[in-house]
Amino acid sequence: MDSHEFYAGRTRAAILQALASRDSCGGCTSTDIARVVGIAQSSLTYQMSALRDGGLVSSRRCGKYVVHAVTPLGLRILDGA
C-alpha cells in the first residue's frame, strides 16, 4: 500500500492520481474523472466531497461543468511527503 492509499484509500488515491496526471489544462471534469477511474458519477461526487473536505482537491464551476484540480497538499501526499 502506497502512502497516499494509506491516507486517502484506494478509490480516493486513484482519483488523486488521475487528477494529477491530467491536470495540465487546469483541471478535469467530474465525467472525465469518473470514466478514467471507472466509478459511477454518484460515487465520484461522494469521494470528491471527502477529498475537498480534506484539502486535497479544489473544485470550481465552469459553465455547466465542475472542474477539479489537485491542491498542493494533495500533490505532497501523492509524492509521499
mmCIF file of the N, C-alpha and C atoms, coordinates in Angstrom:
data_MODEL
# 
_entry.id   MODEL 
# 
loop_
_atom_site.group_PDB 
_atom_site.id 
_atom_site.type_symbol 
_atom_site.label_atom_id 
_atom_site.label_alt_id 
_atom_site.label_comp_id 
_atom_site.label_asym_id 
_atom_site.label_entity_id 
_atom_site.label_seq_id 
_atom_site.pdbx_PDB_ins_code 
_atom_site.Cartn_x 
_atom_site.Cartn_y 
_atom_site.Cartn_z 
_atom_site.occupancy 
_atom_site.B_iso_or_equiv 
_atom_site.pdbx_formal_charge 
_atom_site.auth_seq_id 
_atom_site.auth_comp_id 
_atom_site.auth_asym_id 
_atom_site.auth_atom_id 
_atom_site.pdbx_PDB_model_num 
ATOM 1   N N  . MET A 1 1  ? 0.845   -1.178 0.000   1.00 0.00 ? 1  MET A N  1 
ATOM 2   C CA . MET A 1 1  ? 0.000   0.000  0.000   1.00 0.00 ? 1  MET A CA 1 
ATOM 3   C C  . MET A 1 1  ? 0.887   1.237  0.000   1.00 0.00 ? 1  MET A C  1 
ATOM 4   N N  . ASP A 1 2  ? 0.678   2.130  -0.954  1.00 0.00 ? 2  ASP A N  1 
ATOM 5   C CA . ASP A 1 2  ? 1.419   3.385  -1.021  1.00 0.00 ? 2  ASP A CA 1 
ATOM 6   C C  . ASP A 1 2  ? 0.946   4.323  0.077   1.00 0.00 ? 2  ASP A C  1 
ATOM 7   N N  . SER A 1 3  ? 1.773   5.340  0.392   1.00 0.00 ? 3  SER A N  1 
ATOM 8   C CA . SER A 1 3  ? 1.410   6.273  1.466   1.00 0.00 ? 3  SER A CA 1 
ATOM 9   C C  . SER A 1 3  ? 0.121   7.017  1.156   1.00 0.00 ? 3  SER A C  1 
ATOM 10  N N  . HIS A 1 4  ? -0.105  7.364  -0.122  1.00 0.00 ? 4  HIS A N  1 
ATOM 11  C CA . HIS A 1 4  ? -1.340  8.086  -0.441  1.00 0.00 ? 4  HIS A CA 1 
ATOM 12  C C  . HIS A 1 4  ? -2.554  7.185  -0.313  1.00 0.00 ? 4  HIS A C  1 
ATOM 13  N N  . GLU A 1 5  ? -2.394  5.875  -0.529  1.00 0.00 ? 5  GLU A N  1 
ATOM 14  C CA . GLU A 1 5  ? -3.503  4.960  -0.300  1.00 0.00 ? 5  GLU A CA 1 
ATOM 15  C C  . GLU A 1 5  ? -3.807  4.851  1.189   1.00 0.00 ? 5  GLU A C  1 
ATOM 16  N N  . PHE A 1 6  ? -2.774  4.925  2.015   1.00 0.00 ? 6  PHE A N  1 
ATOM 17  C CA . PHE A 1 6  ? -2.966  4.880  3.452   1.00 0.00 ? 6  PHE A CA 1 
ATOM 18  C C  . PHE A 1 6  ? -3.803  6.073  3.917   1.00 0.00 ? 6  PHE A C  1 
ATOM 19  N N  . TYR A 1 7  ? -3.481  7.259  3.406   1.00 0.00 ? 7  TYR A N  1 
ATOM 20  C CA . TYR A 1 7  ? -4.184  8.468  3.825   1.00 0.00 ? 7  TYR A CA 1 
ATOM 21  C C  . TYR A 1 7  ? -5.561  8.608  3.188   1.00 0.00 ? 7  TYR A C  1 
ATOM 22  N N  . ALA A 1 8  ? -5.685  8.211  1.942   1.00 0.00 ? 8  ALA A N  1 
ATOM 23  C CA . ALA A 1 8  ? -6.905  8.530  1.204   1.00 0.00 ? 8  ALA A CA 1 
ATOM 24  C C  . ALA A 1 8  ? -7.760  7.312  0.853   1.00 0.00 ? 8  ALA A C  1 
ATOM 25  N N  . GLY A 1 9  ? -7.236  6.116  0.899   1.00 0.00 ? 9  GLY A N  1 
ATOM 26  C CA . GLY A 1 9  ? -7.970  4.945  0.440   1.00 0.00 ? 9  GLY A CA 1 
ATOM 27  C C  . GLY A 1 9  ? -7.734  4.735  -1.047  1.00 0.00 ? 9  GLY A C  1 
ATOM 28  N N  . ARG A 1 10 ? -7.993  3.538  -1.526  1.00 0.00 ? 10 ARG A N  1 
ATOM 29  C CA . ARG A 1 10 ? -7.674  3.190  -2.919  1.00 0.00 ? 10 ARG A CA 1 
ATOM 30  C C  . ARG A 1 10 ? -8.433  4.039  -3.941  1.00 0.00 ? 10 ARG A C  1 
ATOM 31  N N  . THR A 1 11 ? -9.729  4.204  -3.751  1.00 0.00 ? 11 THR A N  1 
ATOM 32  C CA . THR A 1 11 ? -10.507 4.967  -4.736  1.00 0.00 ? 11 THR A CA 1 
ATOM 33  C C  . THR A 1 11 ? -10.089 6.422  -4.734  1.00 0.00 ? 11 THR A C  1 
ATOM 34  N N  . ARG A 1 12 ? -9.932  6.995  -3.565  1.00 0.00 ? 12 ARG A N  1 
ATOM 35  C CA . ARG A 1 12 ? -9.521  8.406  -3.489  1.00 0.00 ? 12 ARG A CA 1 
ATOM 36  C C  . ARG A 1 12 ? -8.103  8.590  -4.008  1.00 0.00 ? 12 ARG A C  1 
ATOM 37  N N  . ALA A 1 13 ? -7.232  7.624  -3.746  1.00 0.00 ? 13 ALA A N  1 
ATOM 38  C CA . ALA A 1 13 ? -5.870  7.695  -4.280  1.00 0.00 ? 13 ALA A CA 1 
ATOM 39  C C  . ALA A 1 13 ? -5.904  7.637  -5.808  1.00 0.00 ? 13 ALA A C  1 
ATOM 40  N N  . ALA A 1 14 ? -6.759  6.782  -6.366  1.00 0.00 ? 14 ALA A N  1 
ATOM 41  C CA . ALA A 1 14 ? -6.885  6.690  -7.828  1.00 0.00 ? 14 ALA A CA 1 
ATOM 42  C C  . ALA A 1 14 ? -7.402  8.006  -8.409  1.00 0.00 ? 14 ALA A C  1 
ATOM 43  N N  . ILE A 1 15 ? -8.328  8.638  -7.708  1.00 0.00 ? 15 ILE A N  1 
ATOM 44  C CA . ILE A 1 15 ? -8.849  9.937  -8.164  1.00 0.00 ? 15 ILE A CA 1 
ATOM 45  C C  . ILE A 1 15 ? -7.740  10.980 -8.137  1.00 0.00 ? 15 ILE A C  1 
ATOM 46  N N  . LEU A 1 16 ? -6.980  11.032 -7.045  1.00 0.00 ? 16 LEU A N  1 
ATOM 47  C CA . LEU A 1 16 ? -5.869  11.993 -6.958  1.00 0.00 ? 16 LEU A CA 1 
ATOM 48  C C  . LEU A 1 16 ? -4.857  11.761 -8.075  1.00 0.00 ? 16 LEU A C  1 
ATOM 49  N N  . GLN A 1 17 ? -4.511  10.496 -8.320  1.00 0.00 ? 17 GLN A N  1 
ATOM 50  C CA . GLN A 1 17 ? -3.546  10.193 -9.378  1.00 0.00 ? 17 GLN A CA 1 
ATOM 51  C C  . GLN A 1 17 ? -4.088  10.590 -10.746 1.00 0.00 ? 17 GLN A C  1 
ATOM 52  N N  . ALA A 1 18 ? -5.355  10.315 -10.994 1.00 0.00 ? 18 ALA A N  1 
ATOM 53  C CA . ALA A 1 18 ? -5.955  10.680 -12.275 1.00 0.00 ? 18 ALA A CA 1 
ATOM 54  C C  . ALA A 1 18 ? -5.951  12.195 -12.451 1.00 0.00 ? 18 ALA A C  1 
ATOM 55  N N  . LEU A 1 19 ? -6.297  12.916 -11.401 1.00 0.00 ? 19 LEU A N  1 
ATOM 56  C CA . LEU A 1 19 ? -6.291  14.379 -11.486 1.00 0.00 ? 19 LEU A CA 1 
ATOM 57  C C  . LEU A 1 19 ? -4.883  14.915 -11.715 1.00 0.00 ? 19 LEU A C  1 
ATOM 58  N N  . ALA A 1 20 ? -3.930  14.390 -10.988 1.00 0.00 ? 20 ALA A N  1 
ATOM 59  C CA . ALA A 1 20 ? -2.551  14.872 -11.112 1.00 0.00 ? 20 ALA A CA 1 
ATOM 60  C C  . ALA A 1 20 ? -1.989  14.619 -12.501 1.00 0.00 ? 20 ALA A C  1 
ATOM 61  N N  . SER A 1 21 ? -2.334  13.489 -13.092 1.00 0.00 ? 21 SER A N  1 
ATOM 62  C CA . SER A 1 21 ? -1.781  13.155 -14.404 1.00 0.00 ? 21 SER A CA 1 
ATOM 63  C C  . SER A 1 21 ? -2.483  13.892 -15.537 1.00 0.00 ? 21 SER A C  1 
ATOM 64  N N  . ARG A 1 22 ? -3.685  14.414 -15.283 1.00 0.00 ? 22 ARG A N  1 
ATOM 65  C CA . ARG A 1 22 ? -4.451  15.084 -16.332 1.00 0.00 ? 22 ARG A CA 1 
ATOM 66  C C  . ARG A 1 22 ? -4.678  16.558 -16.032 1.00 0.00 ? 22 ARG A C  1 
ATOM 67  N N  . ASP A 1 23 ? -3.936  17.113 -15.084 1.00 0.00 ? 23 ASP A N  1 
ATOM 68  C CA . ASP A 1 23 ? -4.208  18.462 -14.588 1.00 0.00 ? 23 ASP A CA 1 
ATOM 69  C C  . ASP A 1 23 ? -3.485  19.561 -15.360 1.00 0.00 ? 23 ASP A C  1 
ATOM 70  N N  . SER A 1 24 ? -2.833  19.247 -16.459 1.00 0.00 ? 24 SER A N  1 
ATOM 71  C CA . SER A 1 24 ? -2.054  20.256 -17.181 1.00 0.00 ? 24 SER A CA 1 
ATOM 72  C C  . SER A 1 24 ? -2.923  21.347 -17.802 1.00 0.00 ? 24 SER A C  1 
ATOM 73  N N  . CYS A 1 25 ? -4.203  21.080 -18.009 1.00 0.00 ? 25 CYS A N  1 
ATOM 74  C CA . CYS A 1 25 ? -5.074  22.081 -18.638 1.00 0.00 ? 25 CYS A CA 1 
ATOM 75  C C  . CYS A 1 25 ? -5.975  22.772 -17.611 1.00 0.00 ? 25 CYS A C  1 
ATOM 76  N N  . GLY A 1 26 ? -5.598  22.735 -16.334 1.00 0.00 ? 26 GLY A N  1 
ATOM 77  C CA . GLY A 1 26 ? -6.356  23.460 -15.331 1.00 0.00 ? 26 GLY A CA 1 
ATOM 78  C C  . GLY A 1 26 ? -7.404  22.652 -14.604 1.00 0.00 ? 26 GLY A C  1 
ATOM 79  N N  . GLY A 1 27 ? -7.424  21.355 -14.794 1.00 0.00 ? 27 GLY A N  1 
ATOM 80  C CA . GLY A 1 27 ? -8.365  20.512 -14.068 1.00 0.00 ? 27 GLY A CA 1 
ATOM 81  C C  . GLY A 1 27 ? -9.088  19.546 -14.971 1.00 0.00 ? 27 GLY A C  1 
ATOM 82  N N  . CYS A 1 28 ? -9.917  18.731 -14.357 1.00 0.00 ? 28 CYS A N  1 
ATOM 83  C CA . CYS A 1 28 ? -10.691 17.714 -15.069 1.00 0.00 ? 28 CYS A CA 1 
ATOM 84  C C  . CYS A 1 28 ? -12.134 17.791 -14.626 1.00 0.00 ? 28 CYS A C  1 
ATOM 85  N N  . THR A 1 29 ? -13.018 17.467 -15.527 1.00 0.00 ? 29 THR A N  1 
ATOM 86  C CA . THR A 1 29 ? -14.433 17.439 -15.174 1.00 0.00 ? 29 THR A CA 1 
ATOM 87  C C  . THR A 1 29 ? -14.751 16.161 -14.398 1.00 0.00 ? 29 THR A C  1 
ATOM 88  N N  . SER A 1 30 ? -15.868 16.190 -13.699 1.00 0.00 ? 30 SER A N  1 
ATOM 89  C CA . SER A 1 30 ? -16.322 15.020 -12.961 1.00 0.00 ? 30 SER A CA 1 
ATOM 90  C C  . SER A 1 30 ? -16.515 13.829 -13.888 1.00 0.00 ? 30 SER A C  1 
ATOM 91  N N  . THR A 1 31 ? -17.076 14.065 -15.052 1.00 0.00 ? 31 THR A N  1 
ATOM 92  C CA . THR A 1 31 ? -17.317 12.992 -16.015 1.00 0.00 ? 31 THR A CA 1 
ATOM 93  C C  . THR A 1 31 ? -16.010 12.342 -16.444 1.00 0.00 ? 31 THR A C  1 
ATOM 94  N N  . ASP A 1 32 ? -14.987 13.144 -16.728 1.00 0.00 ? 32 ASP A N  1 
ATOM 95  C CA . ASP A 1 32 ? -13.684 12.611 -17.124 1.00 0.00 ? 32 ASP A CA 1 
ATOM 96  C C  . ASP A 1 32 ? -13.079 11.752 -16.027 1.00 0.00 ? 32 ASP A C  1 
ATOM 97  N N  . ILE A 1 33 ? -13.127 12.252 -14.796 1.00 0.00 ? 33 ILE A N  1 
ATOM 98  C CA . ILE A 1 33 ? -12.521 11.523 -13.685 1.00 0.00 ? 33 ILE A CA 1 
ATOM 99  C C  . ILE A 1 33 ? -13.243 10.197 -13.463 1.00 0.00 ? 33 ILE A C  1 
ATOM 100 N N  . ALA A 1 34 ? -14.564 10.235 -13.446 1.00 0.00 ? 34 ALA A N  1 
ATOM 101 C CA . ALA A 1 34 ? -15.344 9.012  -13.225 1.00 0.00 ? 34 ALA A CA 1 
ATOM 102 C C  . ALA A 1 34 ? -15.020 7.967  -14.282 1.00 0.00 ? 34 ALA A C  1 
ATOM 103 N N  . ARG A 1 35 ? -14.881 8.402  -15.527 1.00 0.00 ? 35 ARG A N  1 
ATOM 104 C CA . ARG A 1 35 ? -14.579 7.474  -16.615 1.00 0.00 ? 35 ARG A CA 1 
ATOM 105 C C  . ARG A 1 35 ? -13.178 6.887  -16.455 1.00 0.00 ? 35 ARG A C  1 
ATOM 106 N N  . VAL A 1 36 ? -12.198 7.723  -16.160 1.00 0.00 ? 36 VAL A N  1 
ATOM 107 C CA . VAL A 1 36 ? -10.812 7.254  -16.027 1.00 0.00 ? 36 VAL A CA 1 
ATOM 108 C C  . VAL A 1 36 ? -10.661 6.295  -14.844 1.00 0.00 ? 36 VAL A C  1 
ATOM 109 N N  . VAL A 1 37 ? -11.278 6.629  -13.724 1.00 0.00 ? 37 VAL A N  1 
ATOM 110 C CA . VAL A 1 37 ? -11.144 5.814  -12.518 1.00 0.00 ? 37 VAL A CA 1 
ATOM 111 C C  . VAL A 1 37 ? -12.041 4.580  -12.584 1.00 0.00 ? 37 VAL A C  1 
ATOM 112 N N  . GLY A 1 38 ? -13.123 4.671  -13.356 1.00 0.00 ? 38 GLY A N  1 
ATOM 113 C CA . GLY A 1 38 ? -14.024 3.538  -13.507 1.00 0.00 ? 38 GLY A CA 1 
ATOM 114 C C  . GLY A 1 38 ? -15.049 3.423  -12.397 1.00 0.00 ? 38 GLY A C  1 
ATOM 115 N N  . ILE A 1 39 ? -15.548 4.576  -11.945 1.00 0.00 ? 39 ILE A N  1 
ATOM 116 C CA . ILE A 1 39 ? -16.575 4.576  -10.902 1.00 0.00 ? 39 ILE A CA 1 
ATOM 117 C C  . ILE A 1 39 ? -17.785 5.364  -11.388 1.00 0.00 ? 39 ILE A C  1 
ATOM 118 N N  . ALA A 1 40 ? -18.905 5.160  -10.724 1.00 0.00 ? 40 ALA A N  1 
ATOM 119 C CA . ALA A 1 40 ? -20.137 5.866  -11.065 1.00 0.00 ? 40 ALA A CA 1 
ATOM 120 C C  . ALA A 1 40 ? -20.026 7.336  -10.653 1.00 0.00 ? 40 ALA A C  1 
ATOM 121 N N  . GLN A 1 41 ? -20.750 8.174  -11.355 1.00 0.00 ? 41 GLN A N  1 
ATOM 122 C CA . GLN A 1 41 ? -20.759 9.605  -11.066 1.00 0.00 ? 41 GLN A CA 1 
ATOM 123 C C  . GLN A 1 41 ? -21.177 9.872  -9.614  1.00 0.00 ? 41 GLN A C  1 
ATOM 124 N N  . SER A 1 42 ? -22.162 9.128  -9.122  1.00 0.00 ? 42 SER A N  1 
ATOM 125 C CA . SER A 1 42 ? -22.618 9.335  -7.745  1.00 0.00 ? 42 SER A CA 1 
ATOM 126 C C  . SER A 1 42 ? -21.522 8.998  -6.738  1.00 0.00 ? 42 SER A C  1 
ATOM 127 N N  . SER A 1 43 ? -20.746 7.962  -7.013  1.00 0.00 ? 43 SER A N  1 
ATOM 128 C CA . SER A 1 43 ? -19.633 7.605  -6.138  1.00 0.00 ? 43 SER A CA 1 
ATOM 129 C C  . SER A 1 43 ? -18.560 8.685  -6.189  1.00 0.00 ? 43 SER A C  1 
ATOM 130 N N  . LEU A 1 44 ? -18.301 9.205  -7.376  1.00 0.00 ? 44 LEU A N  1 
ATOM 131 C CA . LEU A 1 44 ? -17.301 10.254 -7.509  1.00 0.00 ? 44 LEU A CA 1 
ATOM 132 C C  . LEU A 1 44 ? -17.701 11.490 -6.707  1.00 0.00 ? 44 LEU A C  1 
ATOM 133 N N  . THR A 1 45 ? -18.962 11.856 -6.760  1.00 0.00 ? 45 THR A N  1 
ATOM 134 C CA . THR A 1 45 ? -19.442 13.021 -6.012  1.00 0.00 ? 45 THR A CA 1 
ATOM 135 C C  . THR A 1 45 ? -19.136 12.856 -4.530  1.00 0.00 ? 45 THR A C  1 
ATOM 136 N N  . TYR A 1 46 ? -19.416 11.686 -3.990  1.00 0.00 ? 46 TYR A N  1 
ATOM 137 C CA . TYR A 1 46 ? -19.139 11.400 -2.581  1.00 0.00 ? 46 TYR A CA 1 
ATOM 138 C C  . TYR A 1 46 ? -17.637 11.475 -2.288  1.00 0.00 ? 46 TYR A C  1 
ATOM 139 N N  . GLN A 1 47 ? -16.836 10.847 -3.142  1.00 0.00 ? 47 GLN A N  1 
ATOM 140 C CA . GLN A 1 47 ? -15.384 10.816 -2.938  1.00 0.00 ? 47 GLN A CA 1 
ATOM 141 C C  . GLN A 1 47 ? -14.777 12.211 -3.060  1.00 0.00 ? 47 GLN A C  1 
ATOM 142 N N  . MET A 1 48 ? -15.246 12.988 -4.028  1.00 0.00 ? 48 MET A N  1 
ATOM 143 C CA . MET A 1 48 ? -14.710 14.344 -4.205  1.00 0.00 ? 48 MET A CA 1 
ATOM 144 C C  . MET A 1 48 ? -15.036 15.220 -3.002  1.00 0.00 ? 48 MET A C  1 
ATOM 145 N N  . SER A 1 49 ? -16.197 15.035 -2.428  1.00 0.00 ? 49 SER A N  1 
ATOM 146 C CA . SER A 1 49 ? -16.567 15.795 -1.238  1.00 0.00 ? 49 SER A CA 1 
ATOM 147 C C  . SER A 1 49 ? -15.582 15.517 -0.097  1.00 0.00 ? 49 SER A C  1 
ATOM 148 N N  . ALA A 1 50 ? -15.251 14.262 0.094   1.00 0.00 ? 50 ALA A N  1 
ATOM 149 C CA . ALA A 1 50 ? -14.294 13.896 1.141   1.00 0.00 ? 50 ALA A CA 1 
ATOM 150 C C  . ALA A 1 50 ? -12.906 14.458 0.836   1.00 0.00 ? 50 ALA A C  1 
ATOM 151 N N  . LEU A 1 51 ? -12.487 14.394 -0.421  1.00 0.00 ? 51 LEU A N  1 
ATOM 152 C CA . LEU A 1 51 ? -11.179 14.931 -0.805  1.00 0.00 ? 51 LEU A CA 1 
ATOM 153 C C  . LEU A 1 51 ? -11.135 16.451 -0.653  1.00 0.00 ? 51 LEU A C  1 
ATOM 154 N N  . ARG A 1 52 ? -12.226 17.127 -0.993  1.00 0.00 ? 52 ARG A N  1 
ATOM 155 C CA . ARG A 1 52 ? -12.296 18.584 -0.798  1.00 0.00 ? 52 ARG A CA 1 
ATOM 156 C C  . ARG A 1 52 ? -12.246 18.927 0.686   1.00 0.00 ? 52 ARG A C  1 
ATOM 157 N N  . ASP A 1 53 ? -13.007 18.198 1.490   1.00 0.00 ? 53 ASP A N  1 
ATOM 158 C CA . ASP A 1 53 ? -13.022 18.448 2.939   1.00 0.00 ? 53 ASP A CA 1 
ATOM 159 C C  . ASP A 1 53 ? -11.636 18.262 3.548   1.00 0.00 ? 53 ASP A C  1 
ATOM 160 N N  . GLY A 1 54 ? -10.861 17.350 2.988   1.00 0.00 ? 54 GLY A N  1 
ATOM 161 C CA . GLY A 1 54 ? -9.502  17.113 3.463   1.00 0.00 ? 54 GLY A CA 1 
ATOM 162 C C  . GLY A 1 54 ? -8.476  18.062 2.883   1.00 0.00 ? 54 GLY A C  1 
ATOM 163 N N  . GLY A 1 55 ? -8.896  18.954 1.999   1.00 0.00 ? 55 GLY A N  1 
ATOM 164 C CA . GLY A 1 55 ? -7.982  19.918 1.401   1.00 0.00 ? 55 GLY A CA 1 
ATOM 165 C C  . GLY A 1 55 ? -7.095  19.338 0.320   1.00 0.00 ? 55 GLY A C  1 
ATOM 166 N N  . LEU A 1 56 ? -7.465  18.172 -0.222  1.00 0.00 ? 56 LEU A N  1 
ATOM 167 C CA . LEU A 1 56 ? -6.620  17.516 -1.223  1.00 0.00 ? 56 LEU A CA 1 
ATOM 168 C C  . LEU A 1 56 ? -6.963  17.891 -2.650  1.00 0.00 ? 56 LEU A C  1 
ATOM 169 N N  . VAL A 1 57 ? -8.191  18.347 -2.882  1.00 0.00 ? 57 VAL A N  1 
ATOM 170 C CA . VAL A 1 57 ? -8.605  18.810 -4.211  1.00 0.00 ? 57 VAL A CA 1 
ATOM 171 C C  . VAL A 1 57 ? -9.414  20.091 -4.065  1.00 0.00 ? 57 VAL A C  1 
ATOM 172 N N  . SER A 1 58 ? -9.458  20.831 -5.150  1.00 0.00 ? 58 SER A N  1 
ATOM 173 C CA . SER A 1 58 ? -10.331 22.003 -5.227  1.00 0.00 ? 58 SER A CA 1 
ATOM 174 C C  . SER A 1 58 ? -11.282 21.785 -6.396  1.00 0.00 ? 58 SER A C  1 
ATOM 175 N N  . SER A 1 59 ? -12.441 22.413 -6.311  1.00 0.00 ? 59 SER A N  1 
ATOM 176 C CA . SER A 1 59 ? -13.448 22.277 -7.361  1.00 0.00 ? 59 SER A CA 1 
ATOM 177 C C  . SER A 1 59 ? -14.017 23.655 -7.668  1.00 0.00 ? 59 SER A C  1 
ATOM 178 N N  . ARG A 1 60 ? -14.298 23.868 -8.950  1.00 0.00 ? 60 ARG A N  1 
ATOM 179 C CA . ARG A 1 60 ? -14.915 25.130 -9.347  1.00 0.00 ? 60 ARG A CA 1 
ATOM 180 C C  . ARG A 1 60 ? -15.884 24.864 -10.481 1.00 0.00 ? 60 ARG A C  1 
ATOM 181 N N  . ARG A 1 61 ? -16.914 25.664 -10.528 1.00 0.00 ? 61 ARG A N  1 
ATOM 182 C CA . ARG A 1 61 ? -17.899 25.539 -11.598 1.00 0.00 ? 61 ARG A CA 1 
ATOM 183 C C  . ARG A 1 61 ? -17.381 26.300 -12.814 1.00 0.00 ? 61 ARG A C  1 
ATOM 184 N N  . CYS A 1 62 ? -17.510 25.673 -13.969 1.00 0.00 ? 62 CYS A N  1 
ATOM 185 C CA . CYS A 1 62 ? -17.128 26.276 -15.243 1.00 0.00 ? 62 CYS A CA 1 
ATOM 186 C C  . CYS A 1 62 ? -18.280 26.016 -16.206 1.00 0.00 ? 62 CYS A C  1 
ATOM 187 N N  . GLY A 1 63 ? -19.228 26.944 -16.255 1.00 0.00 ? 63 GLY A N  1 
ATOM 188 C CA . GLY A 1 63 ? -20.428 26.734 -17.053 1.00 0.00 ? 63 GLY A CA 1 
ATOM 189 C C  . GLY A 1 63 ? -21.266 25.633 -16.444 1.00 0.00 ? 63 GLY A C  1 
ATOM 190 N N  . LYS A 1 64 ? -21.588 24.638 -17.237 1.00 0.00 ? 64 LYS A N  1 
ATOM 191 C CA . LYS A 1 64 ? -22.400 23.536 -16.727 1.00 0.00 ? 64 LYS A CA 1 
ATOM 192 C C  . LYS A 1 64 ? -21.558 22.411 -16.125 1.00 0.00 ? 64 LYS A C  1 
ATOM 193 N N  . TYR A 1 65 ? -20.252 22.567 -16.110 1.00 0.00 ? 65 TYR A N  1 
ATOM 194 C CA . TYR A 1 65 ? -19.347 21.537 -15.602 1.00 0.00 ? 65 TYR A CA 1 
ATOM 195 C C  . TYR A 1 65 ? -18.745 21.949 -14.267 1.00 0.00 ? 65 TYR A C  1 
ATOM 196 N N  . VAL A 1 66 ? -18.316 20.961 -13.511 1.00 0.00 ? 66 VAL A N  1 
ATOM 197 C CA . VAL A 1 66 ? -17.492 21.189 -12.332 1.00 0.00 ? 66 VAL A CA 1 
ATOM 198 C C  . VAL A 1 66 ? -16.104 20.671 -12.671 1.00 0.00 ? 66 VAL A C  1 
ATOM 199 N N  . VAL A 1 67 ? -15.116 21.525 -12.477 1.00 0.00 ? 67 VAL A N  1 
ATOM 200 C CA . VAL A 1 67 ? -13.736 21.189 -12.805 1.00 0.00 ? 67 VAL A CA 1 
ATOM 201 C C  . VAL A 1 67 ? -12.960 21.025 -11.497 1.00 0.00 ? 67 VAL A C  1 
ATOM 202 N N  . HIS A 1 68 ? -12.214 19.934 -11.398 1.00 0.00 ? 68 HIS A N  1 
ATOM 203 C CA . HIS A 1 68 ? -11.478 19.593 -10.181 1.00 0.00 ? 68 HIS A CA 1 
ATOM 204 C C  . HIS A 1 68 ? -9.984  19.635 -10.448 1.00 0.00 ? 68 HIS A C  1 
ATOM 205 N N  . ALA A 1 69 ? -9.214  19.981 -9.415  1.00 0.00 ? 69 ALA A N  1 
ATOM 206 C CA . ALA A 1 69 ? -7.757  20.001 -9.506  1.00 0.00 ? 69 ALA A CA 1 
ATOM 207 C C  . ALA A 1 69 ? -7.166  19.550 -8.171  1.00 0.00 ? 69 ALA A C  1 
ATOM 208 N N  . VAL A 1 70 ? -5.979  18.990 -8.221  1.00 0.00 ? 70 VAL A N  1 
ATOM 209 C CA . VAL A 1 70 ? -5.266  18.584 -7.013  1.00 0.00 ? 70 VAL A CA 1 
ATOM 210 C C  . VAL A 1 70 ? -4.648  19.829 -6.383  1.00 0.00 ? 70 VAL A C  1 
ATOM 211 N N  . THR A 1 71 ? -4.750  19.947 -5.071  1.00 0.00 ? 71 THR A N  1 
ATOM 212 C CA . THR A 1 71 ? -4.134  21.054 -4.347  1.00 0.00 ? 71 THR A CA 1 
ATOM 213 C C  . THR A 1 71 ? -2.664  20.727 -4.066  1.00 0.00 ? 71 THR A C  1 
ATOM 214 N N  . PRO A 1 72 ? -1.888  21.711 -3.635  1.00 0.00 ? 72 PRO A N  1 
ATOM 215 C CA . PRO A 1 72 ? -0.500  21.422 -3.251  1.00 0.00 ? 72 PRO A CA 1 
ATOM 216 C C  . PRO A 1 72 ? -0.409  20.337 -2.171  1.00 0.00 ? 72 PRO A C  1 
ATOM 217 N N  . LEU A 1 73 ? -1.335  20.324 -1.220  1.00 0.00 ? 73 LEU A N  1 
ATOM 218 C CA . LEU A 1 73 ? -1.340  19.277 -0.198  1.00 0.00 ? 73 LEU A CA 1 
ATOM 219 C C  . LEU A 1 73 ? -1.582  17.908 -0.836  1.00 0.00 ? 73 LEU A C  1 
ATOM 220 N N  . GLY A 1 74 ? -2.521  17.826 -1.764  1.00 0.00 ? 74 GLY A N  1 
ATOM 221 C CA . GLY A 1 74 ? -2.779  16.575 -2.465  1.00 0.00 ? 74 GLY A CA 1 
ATOM 222 C C  . GLY A 1 74 ? -1.562  16.084 -3.224  1.00 0.00 ? 74 GLY A C  1 
ATOM 223 N N  . LEU A 1 75 ? -0.848  17.011 -3.852  1.00 0.00 ? 75 LEU A N  1 
ATOM 224 C CA . LEU A 1 75 ? 0.374   16.641 -4.577  1.00 0.00 ? 75 LEU A CA 1 
ATOM 225 C C  . LEU A 1 75 ? 1.450   16.138 -3.636  1.00 0.00 ? 75 LEU A C  1 
ATOM 226 N N  . ARG A 1 76 ? 1.560   16.765 -2.456  1.00 0.00 ? 76 ARG A N  1 
ATOM 227 C CA . ARG A 1 76 ? 2.558   16.311 -1.476  1.00 0.00 ? 76 ARG A CA 1 
ATOM 228 C C  . ARG A 1 76 ? 2.242   14.887 -1.007  1.00 0.00 ? 76 ARG A C  1 
ATOM 229 N N  . ILE A 1 77 ? 0.963   14.593 -0.806  1.00 0.00 ? 77 ILE A N  1 
ATOM 230 C CA . ILE A 1 77 ? 0.589   13.236 -0.403  1.00 0.00 ? 77 ILE A CA 1 
ATOM 231 C C  . ILE A 1 77 ? 0.900   12.244 -1.516  1.00 0.00 ? 77 ILE A C  1 
ATOM 232 N N  . LEU A 1 78 ? 0.616   12.628 -2.763  1.00 0.00 ? 78 LEU A N  1 
ATOM 233 C CA . LEU A 1 78 ? 0.951   11.741 -3.879  1.00 0.00 ? 78 LEU A CA 1 
ATOM 234 C C  . LEU A 1 78 ? 2.448   11.496 -3.991  1.00 0.00 ? 78 LEU A C  1 
ATOM 235 N N  . ASP A 1 79 ? 3.230   12.534 -3.650  1.00 0.00 ? 79 ASP A N  1 
ATOM 236 C CA . ASP A 1 79 ? 4.685   12.413 -3.703  1.00 0.00 ? 79 ASP A CA 1 
ATOM 237 C C  . ASP A 1 79 ? 5.242   11.662 -2.497  1.00 0.00 ? 79 ASP A C  1 
ATOM 238 N N  . GLY A 1 80 ? 4.390   11.343 -1.542  1.00 0.00 ? 80 GLY A N  1 
ATOM 239 C CA . GLY A 1 80 ? 4.834   10.596 -0.371  1.00 0.00 ? 80 GLY A CA 1 
ATOM 240 C C  . GLY A 1 80 ? 5.475   11.445 0.697   1.00 0.00 ? 80 GLY A C  1 
ATOM 241 N N  . ALA A 1 81 ? 5.272   12.750 0.620   1.00 0.00 ? 81 ALA A N  1 
ATOM 242 C CA . ALA A 1 81 ? 5.884   13.645 1.619   1.00 0.00 ? 81 ALA A CA 1 
ATOM 243 C C  . ALA A 1 81 ? 5.093   13.670 2.896   1.00 0.00 ? 81 ALA A C  1 
# 
